[in-house]
Amino acid sequence: MKPEAGVVSAPVARGLAAAARLENVFKVYETAAARVVALERTSWEIGVGEAIALMGPSGCGKTTVLNLLGGVDRPSSGAIWVDGANVARR
């Protein structure tokens, strides 16, 4: 996410699996008229049973993160793991 956005999350405790993990994820949308960087090299994880909040101003990448985690979209680079599966490669 861009610096003005935030993910409120605590680190996953040792020994617990991550329910979701983003590793160095970068997402850019390109059209003939413009190139929009939606996420800039972001990495974080959500533990099993952990609740998080995606917060930030309009256009900071919140919906992009949800689309990537849900497999609706693919990252331009990086890996996205959900329940042990790399959804970025589907």
Secondary structure, DSSP 8 states (H G I E B T S, - for coil): --TT-EEE-----TT--EEEEEEEEEEEEE-SS-EEEEEEEEEEEEETT---EEE-STTSSHHHHHHHHTTSS--SEEEEEETTEEGGG-
